Amino acid sequence: MNSRDYKSPWGVEDSIHYGLKNDFKLSSSDSSKSVYSSGGCVKHSADIQFALEVFFSKLSRPFHLVTMIPFGEPLRSEIKRFLISLEAYLESSEPKLSQEEIMKGVCLGPSYAEYLKRVRLKSFIKTNKGIFFGKPDWWDEIPEYQINDIGEIFNYAYLIHWEEECEDYLYGFEPVSISPEYIDFFEETLRILLRDTPVERIDPREILLSSSGSITLNENFKKNEDFRSKRTNEWLFRVPSSG
């Protein structure tokens, strides 16, 4: 079927097939625009949850090739984006979560994104042997995984973008002002705490070359060569051999 042949699925037959009432309609996305989704977020409901559960139960991999998605916009595009992301995750080297768990979770609405945030946070902290002075009230209810890369836990940003009542994400756009005296106080405190600990001074370029926004502590990590010597490394700049 060509894309131009696609018709809105909200007829009687499709609605009954996916467990929806005949008069079911998606809420308008115009009032729910967000920084996460240009097409707008989807308002979650019991009807949509049931329809998604039925739809996902009939799918088979590879998910990125699924084209027949019997939902209206913006949910249709959100499902397509989610399925592409899910297939890429399942094809990654060490996915910790199962296909079934993620598909079941995304149907639950915004609460599953909060759950995944907590799983990622706890796994990151436990893998790095971090210690809380006080545990959050949800700590013991959330599973943890030993990870080498935070991407081994499915990224909640790739779930369906459900409409949320809370807009706490807007705080992320508030400007941050840090007084220089607090920075000086922080650095002096570190010097006091570490005064009896041998600390090796690291070239800032070393940090840039070895850091990653997704990789956690790796006990097999070996110090990189200096930036200047890296420039001539064979693996970085391969020069064809003459003759």
N, C-alpha and C positions, 0 to 999 in steps of 0.2 A: 504494500500500500504506500503510495506517495504521500508526502506531508500535506499536499494540497487536497488530498482526498479525505483527510482526517476530519471528522465531525465531532461536535461536542457530545460527550458520552452520556449526558444526563437525560436520556430517554427512559421510558418505563422499563425496557428489557435490561439495560445496563444497570439501572438503579437497583432493581430487584436482585440481579446477579451478584452485586457487591454488597447486598444487605442494607441498602439505603432506601429511605422513603422517597416516593415519587416526586415530592416537592422539595427535595433536599437541594440547597444552594450554598455555595461557598460565600463567605462574607467578603465584601469588597476589600481589596488590598490598598485602596487609596488612603485610608485612614491609618494604615499600619506600616508605613514605610520605615525602614531602619537602615542603619549604617552597615548592617550585615547582609542585607538582601535588597537589591535595587528594585526587584519586582514586588516587594512587600512581603510581610510575614503572614502566616496562615493561622487563623483562630482554631484552636484545638477543640474537639468535641467528641462525645462518645460515638456518634455516627461515623466520624472520620476515622477514629481509632479502629473501629470494627472493620470498616471498609479496607483500611490499609493492611490489617492483619490477614484478611482474606486474600487480598491482592498479592502480598509478599509470600504467602504460603504456596502460591501457584507458580512462582518464579524459579528459574534455574540459572546457574552460571553459564557463561560469563555475564555479569549484571550490566556491564557497560554497553552491551549490545541490545538491551531491552529498549524497544521503541514504542510498543503499544502500552501506553499508560493512561487508563480511562478515568482521568481526573481533570477538572478544569484548572485554569491558571489562577493564582501562581503556584498552586500545589503541584501541578504536573511538572513544572520546571524544577521545583524543589526536590521532587522524587527522583528525577533524572540525575540531578547533580549528586544527590545522596548515593544513588546506585553506582555511579562512576567512581566516587570516592571509596565506597565499600569494596568494590572489586580491586581497586589499587591497593587498599589496605590488606585484603586477604592474600594478595600476590606478593606482599612485602616479605622480608626475610623471617621475621619472628612476630607475627601478630599474636597478642596475648588473649584477645577476646574472640569468641566464636561468631560466625555469621548469624546463627540463631539468636544469640544474646543481643546483638546490635539491632537486628531487625525488630525484635520484640520490644527493645528499649525505645527505639525511635517512635514507635506507635503511641507510647505513653504520653508524649507531649514534652513541654519544657522541663519537667522534672528529671528526665534522663540526661539532659545536658549538664545539670547540676551534679548528678551522680558521677558522670564521667570526669568532670573537673576534680572531684574529690578523689576518685581512683587515681588519676594522674598525679595529683599532689602527694597523696600518701605513698604511692609507688616511688616517686622521685625522692622523697625524704627518706624512706626506709632503705632504698638502694644506696643512698649516699650516707647512710648511718647517722642521719640527723636526729636530733632529740628536741622534743617540745618541752617548754617549761610547764605548759598546761595543755592537755589534749582538747580538741574541739568535741562537742557533745556527740558528733556523728562518727568519730574516729574508729571505734570498735565495730561499727556496723558496715564498714567499707572494706572490701578486699584489697590486697596489695600484691604487686608483682615485682620480681627482680628484673630490672630492665637495663639495657645498655643504651637505649634510645627512647626518648619520650614518645616517639611515633609508634612504638609498639602497643600503646594504648590508643584506641581510636579517637581521633580528634573531634571534640564536640562541635567544633565550628563547621564540620561537614554533615551534621545532622540536618533534618528539615528545620527551617527557621520558623519556629512557632511564635505566635504573638504572645508576649509576656506582659503581665501587669506591672512588673517592676522594671524601672529604667535606670538601675544603678550603674549600667555601663557608661552612662553619660559622665560619671565622675572621672572616667579615663581621659576626658577631653579638658578637664580643668587644668590650668597652668600650675606648675609646681615651682615654688620659690624656696630655695635652701640658703640659709644664711651662711656665709663663709666661716663664721665662728663655730657653727655646729660641725662643719667639715673638719676644722682644726681639732675640735674636741674629740671627734670620732677617731681621727688618726692618732692623737696622743693616747687615747684609751687603748687602742690596739698595741701601741708601743709598750705600754705598761703591762698588758696581758701577755705579750710575747717576748718580754725582755730576756727571759731565760731560755727561749726557744731559738735554736739556730734556724735562721730564715735565709734562703738563697734569693738574691736579687735577680729578677727575671727581666729581660729586655721586653719592653712593651710590644715589640713586633712579634715576639714569641707567643704572646697571648692572642694576638689577632690571627695568627696562623693556626692555632690549635683549638680555638674556642668554637662552639657551635650553639645555636639556639635550641637544639633538640637533644644533643648528646649529653648523657650524665657521666658520672665518674667512671673511669675505666682503669682498673688496677694494673692493667698491662700497658698503660700509657708510657711512652718513651719520649723524652724531651726532643723537640724538633731541632733541626739544625738552624743556625742563624739565618736570618732573612737573606743576607748577602750571598751566602753559600748556596742557598736554595735556588737562586736565580740561575745557577749553572748546572743544577741537577738534571740528570738525563731524563728523569720522568716528568720534569716540569717543562723543559724546553728540549725536545728531541732534535738533534741535528743529524741529517742523513750522512751516513758514512760515504766518504769519497771512494770512487772506484768500485 
